[in-house]
Amino acid sequence: MSVDDAELMELRRRKMADMQRQGEQQAVMDQQAQAMEAQRQAILRQLLTPEARDRLANVRMAYPDIARSVEDQLIRLAQNGQINSQIDEPTLKQILRKVSPQKREINIERK
């Protein structure tokens, strides 16, 4: 084996070790993200009635950023002790109306 072959083999070994380390780090990060999401869902199950959870799931499908924002706000309020009872669907609808962007009316005038 020549010196170039030995260097090439060493570079390949290092690259493979780096790739394996990155894969392991990614797996740990994915696992942490899943655990955090499971914790969020558990908190939301306690905060929202089943009907409100269904409503929020429907909103999440159409407007994921708005749903995430509402979830974050609800979790933050619950952690600060500002929510005393479960949130029902009509209450969630009111919250969503306040948070969702207002539709703009477009008027086209002809002269």
C-alpha positions in Angstrom: 0.0 0.0 0.0 1.4 3.4 -1.0 1.4 6.5 1.2 -1.3 8.0 -1.0 -3.5 5.0 -0.5 -2.9 5.1 3.3 -3.8 8.8 3.4 -6.9 8.2 1.3 -8.0 5.3 3.6 -7.5 7.5 6.7 -9.5 10.3 5.1 -12.4 7.9 4.3 -12.3 6.5 7.8 -12.5 10.0 9.3 -15.3 11.0 7.0 -17.3 7.9 7.9 -16.7 8.6 11.6 -17.9 12.2 11.2 -21.0 11.1 9.3 -21.8 8.5 11.9 -21.4 11.1 14.7 -23.6 13.5 12.9 -26.2 10.8 12.4 -26.2 10.0 16.1 -26.5 13.7 17.0 -29.4 14.0 14.6 -31.1 10.9 16.1 -30.7 12.4 19.6 -32.1 15.8 18.4 -35.1 14.0 16.7 -35.8 12.1 19.9 -35.7 15.3 22.0 -38.1 17.0 19.5 -40.5 14.1 19.7 -40.4 14.1 23.5 -41.1 17.9 23.6 -44.0 17.5 21.1 -45.4 14.7 23.2 -45.2 16.9 26.3 -47.0 19.8 24.4 -49.8 17.4 23.3 -50.2 16.2 26.9 -50.5 19.8 28.2 -53.0 20.6 25.4 -55.1 17.5 26.2 -55.4 18.8 29.8 -56.2 22.4 28.6 -58.7 21.7 25.8 -62.0 19.8 25.6 -62.1 17.1 22.9 -64.2 19.4 20.7 -61.7 22.2 21.1 -58.8 19.9 20.3 -60.6 18.8 17.1 -61.1 22.4 16.1 -57.5 23.2 16.7 -56.4 20.1 14.7 -58.6 21.4 11.8 -57.0 24.8 12.0 -53.5 23.2 12.1 -54.2 21.5 8.8 -55.1 24.8 7.1 -53.0 27.3 9.0 -50.2 25.5 10.9 -48.5 28.7 12.0 -51.7 30.1 13.5 -52.4 26.8 15.3 -48.8 26.7 16.7 -49.1 30.3 17.9 -52.4 29.6 19.7 -50.9 26.4 21.2 -47.9 28.3 22.4 -50.0 31.1 24.0 -52.3 28.6 25.7 -49.4 26.6 27.1 -47.7 29.8 28.3 -50.9 31.0 30.0 -51.4 27.6 31.7 -47.8 27.6 32.9 -48.3 31.0 34.4 -51.5 29.8 36.2 -53.8 32.1 34.2 -56.1 29.3 32.9 -58.3 27.9 35.6 -60.6 25.5 33.6 -60.6 23.6 30.3 -61.1 25.7 27.2 -64.2 24.7 25.2 -64.8 25.0 21.5 -66.7 28.4 21.6 -63.9 29.9 23.7 -61.3 28.6 21.3 -63.2 30.0 18.4 -63.1 33.4 20.0 -59.4 33.1 20.5 -58.9 32.0 16.9 -60.9 35.0 15.7 -58.7 37.4 17.6 -55.5 35.7 16.4 -56.3 35.0 12.8 -55.5 37.6 10.2 -58.5 39.7 9.1 -59.6 39.3 5.5 -59.0 42.4 3.5 -61.7 43.6 1.3 -60.6 44.5 -2.2 -62.7 47.0 -4.1 -62.1 47.7 -7.7 -63.5 50.9 -9.0 -64.0 51.6 -12.6 -64.0 55.2 -13.9 
